[in-house]
Amino acid sequence: MDLDLSWIFLGLPLVFVLGWLASRFDLRQLRFENRQNPKAYFKGLNHLLNEQQDQAIDAFIEAVQHDPDTSELHFALGNLFRRRGEYERAVRVHQHLLKRGDLSKSDRQRAQHALALDYLKAGILDRAENALLELIDSPLTHQAELALLNIYERTRDWENAARIAKRLDKADEGSFSVRQAHYLCEQAQVVDKQNTDQALTLLNSAIALSPRSARAHVYKAQLLIENEQPDQAFEALLTLRDHAPAYLSLTKNLLLHLAIHDQLKASVHQLLQDCYSNQPNLDILEALVDIESSIDPVAARDRFAQHLQKTNSLIAATRWLSGEKFTHENLHPSVQKALDEATKPLKRYRCAACGFEAQQHFWQCPGCQAWDSYPPRRIEEL
């Protein structure tokens, strides 16, 4: 069959026109998608700045659908899911990033760190630990070690916490000596019932590491009292006075226990008087009153009235009124009960970091987990 060349000449222009139209359509589609992607991205950013997280997530999902290869959008979307508490969705986003073969090394490390934070926020601490350990000796080492420190503190793994704190200290990422001293105190509390000598060794190491660590001095004195070594306990409290005098108010019960011993009563009383003269404090005042009550109860109670001349204190006023006689003495118990109830909130301690209040003093806040965030003074005195 002979080939008719005329058909070829007629078909060539047609093929050219169809190819040109197809290319124009692809270009328009590409331009449309490129316009849609930044539009969705900036819309999500605007919602985010306006604290509209639901709308921001919808916009970022739309942007990711237009360009699934954009890693920055995945990071933004994963972080939003984590902030909203949708940890499973955040994990899926960051796991998807890690599965991509075209991801750069730095972005892969960012995704690994983000995945670890997802697990950490979700409370899956073992997976978070494994993910963070893979980032050691990477550019994100500092962030990984801080997160690991958080995990080891939460799980009360004090040995590993001390190891990480030492690494951070050597890396000049701030001073972690106070935290290390706390970790040694925690370890001492674990072993003190089985091995007092080991507990004292740990406490002495904590004091050598951070002499201003009040906790180590306080706990050392307590341990020595429990082991019937009052003289050494008093020496430990004198060292506390020299390095952290404000915290002596926390040792009220220890000092009263030492005052039972005749050879220490005068020394304890003098220590309390010096401390109160330098910095009037309700706990120190009550310790003084308790010691002096055996000698002259009226004069001892008058210390509360003298304290009121220096500063307004409902607690001191309530204590002073408890021993007074009134014309309507039959009403005294009811009035005293009302005053005691009113002063209860004033006797609490308050965390300076998060405001968490407690009846007892904490070395680590149960609310925000901050160390040494509780001032050694009652709320009324702050």
C-alpha positions as CSV (number, residue, x, y, z in Angstrom):
1,M,0.0,0.0,0.0
2,D,1.5,3.4,-1.0
3,L,1.9,6.0,1.7
4,D,0.1,9.2,0.9
5,L,2.6,12.0,1.9
6,S,-0.2,14.5,2.0
7,W,-1.6,13.0,5.1
8,I,1.7,13.4,6.8
9,F,2.0,17.1,5.9
10,L,-1.6,17.6,7.2
11,G,-0.9,15.6,10.5
12,L,2.3,17.4,11.5
13,P,0.7,20.8,12.2
14,L,-2.1,19.0,14.1
15,V,0.4,17.2,16.3
16,F,2.3,20.4,16.9
17,V,-0.9,22.2,17.9
18,L,-1.9,19.4,20.3
19,G,1.5,19.4,21.9
20,W,1.5,23.1,22.4
21,L,-1.9,23.0,24.0
22,A,-0.8,20.2,26.3
23,S,2.2,22.2,27.5
24,R,0.1,25.3,28.1
25,F,-2.3,23.2,30.2
26,D,0.6,21.8,32.3
27,L,2.1,25.2,32.8
28,R,-1.2,26.6,33.9
29,Q,-1.8,23.7,36.3
30,L,1.7,24.1,37.7
31,R,1.2,27.9,38.2
32,F,-2.1,27.2,39.8
33,E,-0.7,24.7,42.2
34,N,2.2,27.0,43.0
35,R,-0.2,29.8,43.8
36,Q,-2.4,27.6,45.9
37,N,0.5,26.2,48.0
38,P,1.9,29.5,49.3
39,K,-1.7,30.8,49.7
40,A,-2.6,27.8,52.0
41,Y,0.7,28.1,53.8
42,F,0.3,31.8,54.6
43,K,-3.3,31.3,55.5
44,G,-2.2,28.7,58.0
45,L,0.5,31.0,59.3
46,N,-2.1,33.8,59.8
47,H,-4.4,31.4,61.7
48,L,-1.4,30.4,63.9
49,L,-0.5,33.9,64.8
50,N,-4.2,34.5,65.7
51,E,-4.1,31.5,68.1
52,Q,-6.6,29.7,65.8
53,Q,-4.9,26.3,65.8
54,D,-7.7,24.2,64.3
55,Q,-7.9,26.5,61.2
56,A,-4.1,26.5,61.0
57,I,-4.0,22.7,60.9
58,D,-6.6,22.6,58.2
59,A,-4.6,25.1,56.1
60,F,-1.3,23.3,56.6
61,I,-2.9,19.9,55.6
62,E,-4.2,21.6,52.4
63,A,-0.7,22.9,51.7
64,V,0.9,19.5,52.3
65,Q,-1.6,17.9,49.9
66,H,-0.5,20.3,47.2
67,D,3.2,19.7,47.8
68,P,3.8,16.5,49.8
69,D,7.5,16.8,49.5
70,T,7.8,20.0,51.5
71,S,9.5,19.1,54.7
72,E,9.0,22.4,56.4
73,L,5.3,22.1,56.2
74,H,5.5,18.6,57.7
75,F,7.5,20.1,60.6
76,A,5.0,22.8,61.2
77,L,2.1,20.4,61.0
78,G,3.7,17.9,63.4
79,N,4.5,20.7,65.9
80,L,0.9,21.9,65.8
81,F,-0.4,18.4,66.4
82,R,1.9,18.1,69.4
83,R,0.9,21.4,70.9
84,R,-2.8,20.4,70.6
85,G,-2.1,17.1,72.4
86,E,-2.7,15.0,69.3
87,Y,0.5,13.0,69.8
88,E,-0.4,10.1,67.6
89,R,-0.9,12.3,64.6
90,A,2.3,14.2,65.4
91,V,4.2,10.9,65.6
92,R,2.8,9.8,62.2
93,V,3.9,13.1,60.5
94,H,7.4,12.8,61.9
95,Q,7.7,9.1,61.1
96,H,6.6,9.9,57.5
97,L,9.4,12.4,57.3
98,L,12.0,9.9,58.6
99,K,10.9,7.4,55.9
100,R,11.7,9.8,53.1
101,G,14.9,8.9,51.2
102,D,15.5,12.5,49.9
103,L,15.6,14.1,53.4
104,S,18.8,15.9,54.2
105,K,20.9,14.8,57.2
106,S,20.0,17.9,59.2
107,D,16.3,17.6,58.5
108,R,16.5,13.9,59.4
109,Q,18.0,14.9,62.8
110,R,15.3,17.5,63.3
111,A,12.6,14.9,62.5
112,Q,14.3,12.5,65.0
113,H,14.3,15.2,67.7
114,A,10.7,16.1,67.0
115,L,9.6,12.5,67.1
116,A,11.4,12.1,70.5
117,L,9.5,15.2,71.8
118,D,6.2,13.6,70.6
119,Y,6.9,10.5,72.6
120,L,8.0,12.5,75.6
121,K,4.9,14.6,75.6
122,A,2.8,11.4,75.2
123,G,4.5,9.8,78.2
124,I,6.1,7.0,76.1
125,L,9.4,7.6,77.9
126,D,11.3,4.5,76.7
127,R,10.8,5.3,73.0
128,A,11.6,9.0,73.7
129,E,14.9,7.9,75.4
130,N,15.9,5.6,72.4
131,A,15.1,8.4,69.9
132,L,17.1,10.9,71.9
133,L,20.1,8.6,72.4
134,E,20.5,8.5,68.6
135,L,21.0,12.2,68.6
136,I,24.0,12.2,70.9
137,D,27.2,13.6,69.2
138,S,25.0,15.4,66.6
139,P,24.3,19.2,66.3
140,L,21.2,18.6,68.5
141,T,23.2,17.0,71.3
142,H,22.5,19.8,73.8
143,Q,18.7,19.6,73.2
144,A,18.8,15.8,73.3
145,E,20.7,15.7,76.6
146,L,18.3,18.3,78.2
147,A,15.4,16.1,77.2
148,L,17.1,13.0,78.5
149,L,17.7,14.8,81.8
150,N,14.0,15.4,82.0
151,I,13.3,11.7,81.4
152,Y,15.8,10.4,84.0
153,E,14.4,12.9,86.6
154,R,10.8,11.8,85.9
155,T,11.8,8.1,86.2
156,R,14.0,8.8,89.2
157,D,17.0,7.3,87.5
158,W,19.5,9.5,89.4
159,E,22.7,7.7,88.2
160,N,21.9,8.4,84.5
161,A,20.7,11.9,85.4
162,A,24.0,12.6,87.1
163,R,25.9,11.3,84.1
164,I,24.0,13.6,81.7
165,A,24.4,16.5,84.0
166,K,28.2,16.0,84.1
167,R,28.2,16.0,80.3
168,L,26.3,19.2,80.2
169,D,28.5,20.8,82.8
170,K,31.7,19.9,80.8
171,A,30.1,21.2,77.6
172,D,29.8,24.7,79.3
173,E,26.0,24.6,78.8
174,G,25.5,26.3,82.1
175,S,26.2,25.1,85.7
176,F,24.6,21.8,86.7
177,S,26.5,21.4,90.0
178,V,23.4,22.2,92.1
179,R,21.4,19.5,90.2
180,Q,24.1,17.0,90.6
181,A,24.1,17.7,94.4
182,H,20.3,17.0,94.4
183,Y,20.9,13.7,92.6
184,L,23.4,12.7,95.2
185,C,20.9,13.6,97.9
186,E,18.3,11.5,96.2
187,Q,20.6,8.6,96.1
188,A,21.5,9.1,99.7
189,Q,17.8,8.9,100.7
190,V,17.6,5.5,98.9
191,V,20.5,3.9,100.8
192,D,20.3,5.6,104.2
193,K,18.3,2.9,105.8
194,Q,20.6,0.1,104.6
195,N,24.0,1.9,104.8
196,T,24.3,5.1,106.8
197,D,28.0,5.5,106.0
198,Q,27.4,5.3,102.3
199,A,24.6,7.9,102.6
200,L,26.9,10.2,104.5
201,T,29.6,9.8,101.8
202,L,27.1,10.7,99.1
203,L,26.0,13.8,101.1
204,N,29.6,14.9,101.7
205,S,30.2,14.6,98.0
206,A,27.1,16.7,97.3
207,I,28.4,19.4,99.8
208,A,31.9,19.3,98.1
209,L,30.3,19.7,94.7
210,S,27.9,22.5,95.7
211,P,28.7,24.0,99.2
212,R,25.6,26.3,99.0
213,S,23.3,23.3,98.4
214,A,21.2,23.6,101.5
215,R,19.5,20.2,101.1
216,A,22.7,18.3,101.6
217,H,23.5,20.1,104.9
218,V,19.9,19.6,106.2
219,Y,19.7,16.0,105.3
220,K,23.2,15.3,106.7
221,A,22.1,16.8,110.1
222,Q,18.9,14.8,110.1
223,L,20.8,11.6,109.3
224,L,23.3,12.3,112.1
225,I,20.5,12.9,114.6
226,E,18.8,9.7,113.7
227,N,22.1,7.9,114.3
228,E,22.5,9.6,117.7
229,Q,25.3,11.9,116.8
230,P,24.0,15.3,118.1
231,D,27.3,17.1,118.2
232,Q,28.1,16.3,114.6
233,A,24.5,17.2,113.6
234,F,24.9,20.6,115.2
235,E,28.2,21.2,113.3
236,A,26.3,20.3,110.1
237,L,23.7,23.0,110.9
238,L,26.4,25.5,111.7
239,T,27.9,24.9,108.2
240,L,24.4,25.4,106.8
241,R,24.3,28.8,108.5
242,D,27.6,29.8,107.0
243,H,26.6,28.8,103.4
244,A,22.8,29.2,103.2
245,P,21.5,30.9,106.4
246,A,18.0,31.5,104.9
247,Y,17.4,27.8,104.9
248,L,18.1,27.4,108.6
249,S,14.4,28.1,109.2
250,L,13.6,24.6,107.6
251,T,15.5,22.9,110.4
252,K,13.2,24.1,113.2
253,N,12.3,20.6,114.3
254,L,16.0,19.4,114.1
255,L,17.1,22.3,116.3
256,L,14.4,21.7,118.9
257,H,15.5,18.0,119.0
258,L,19.1,19.1,119.6
259,A,18.0,21.5,122.3
260,I,16.9,18.5,124.4
261,H,20.5,17.7,125.0
262,D,21.8,19.8,127.9
263,Q,25.3,20.3,126.4
264,L,23.7,21.8,123.2
265,K,20.7,23.7,124.5
266,A,22.6,27.0,125.1
267,S,24.4,26.8,121.7
268,V,21.1,26.1,119.9
269,H,19.4,29.0,121.6
270,Q,22.2,31.3,120.7
271,L,22.2,30.1,117.1
272,L,18.4,30.8,116.9
273,Q,18.8,34.2,118.5
274,D,21.6,35.2,116.0
275,C,19.6,33.9,113.1
276,Y,16.4,35.8,114.2
277,S,18.4,39.0,114.7
278,N,19.9,38.9,111.2
279,Q,16.6,37.9,109.5
280,P,13.4,37.7,111.5
281,N,11.5,34.5,110.5
282,L,8.4,32.9,111.9
283,D,9.8,29.4,112.1
284,I,12.9,30.6,113.9
285,L,10.6,32.7,116.2
286,E,8.5,29.7,117.1
287,A,11.6,27.6,117.8
288,L,12.8,30.3,120.2
289,V,9.4,30.4,121.9
290,D,9.3,26.7,122.3
291,I,12.8,26.6,123.9
292,E,12.1,29.6,126.2
293,S,8.7,28.4,127.3
294,S,10.2,25.9,129.8
295,I,11.9,28.9,131.6
296,D,9.4,31.7,131.4
297,P,6.2,31.0,129.3
298,V,4.8,34.5,129.5
299,A,8.1,36.2,128.4
300,A,8.4,33.6,125.7
301,R,4.9,34.3,124.3
302,D,5.6,38.0,124.4
303,R,8.1,37.4,121.6
304,F,5.1,37.2,119.3
305,A,4.1,40.7,120.4
306,Q,7.6,42.0,119.9
307,H,7.6,40.4,116.4
308,L,4.4,42.3,115.6
309,Q,6.1,45.6,116.3
310,K,8.6,44.8,113.5
311,T,6.2,43.5,110.9
312,N,2.5,42.8,110.4
313,S,1.9,39.0,110.9
314,L,-1.5,37.4,111.3
315,I,0.2,34.1,112.3
316,A,2.2,35.8,115.1
317,A,-0.9,37.7,116.2
318,T,-2.9,34.4,116.3
319,R,-0.2,32.7,118.4
320,W,0.0,35.6,120.8
321,L,-3.8,35.8,121.2
322,S,-4.0,32.0,122.0
323,G,-2.5,32.6,125.5
324,E,-4.4,35.8,126.3
325,K,-7.4,36.1,128.6
326,F,-10.4,38.1,127.5
327,T,-13.6,39.6,129.1
328,H,-15.7,37.2,127.0
329,E,-13.5,34.2,127.6
330,N,-16.3,31.8,126.6
331,L,-16.0,33.1,123.0
332,H,-12.2,32.7,122.9
333,P,-12.2,29.1,121.6
334,S,-14.5,30.0,118.6
335,V,-12.4,33.1,117.8
336,Q,-9.2,31.2,118.1
337,K,-10.5,28.4,115.8
338,A,-11.5,31.1,113.2
339,L,-8.1,32.7,113.3
340,D,-6.3,29.3,113.1
341,E,-8.3,28.5,109.9
342,A,-7.6,31.9,108.5
343,T,-3.8,31.5,108.9
344,K,-3.5,28.0,107.4
345,P,-3.1,29.3,103.8
346,L,-0.5,31.8,105.0
347,K,1.6,29.0,106.5
348,R,2.1,27.3,103.1
349,Y,5.1,27.5,100.8
350,R,4.8,28.7,97.2
351,C,6.8,27.8,94.2
352,A,8.4,30.9,92.7
353,A,8.3,29.3,89.2
354,C,4.7,28.1,88.8
355,G,2.9,29.3,92.0
356,F,2.2,25.7,93.3
357,E,1.4,25.9,97.0
358,A,2.1,23.2,99.6
359,Q,2.0,22.8,103.3
360,Q,5.6,21.4,103.3
361,H,8.7,22.7,101.7
362,F,9.8,20.8,98.5
363,W,13.3,20.8,97.0
364,Q,11.8,20.0,93.6
365,C,8.4,21.4,92.8
366,P,5.7,18.7,92.3
367,G,4.0,21.0,89.8
368,C,6.6,22.2,87.4
369,Q,9.5,20.0,88.4
370,A,11.8,23.0,89.0
371,W,14.7,22.6,91.5
372,D,15.0,24.9,94.5
373,S,12.0,27.0,93.4
374,Y,10.5,27.1,96.9
375,P,11.8,29.9,99.1
376,P,12.4,28.8,102.7
377,R,9.7,31.2,103.9
378,R,6.0,31.0,104.4
379,I,3.6,32.8,102.0
380,E,2.9,35.5,104.6
381,E,6.6,36.4,104.7
382,L,7.1,36.6,100.9
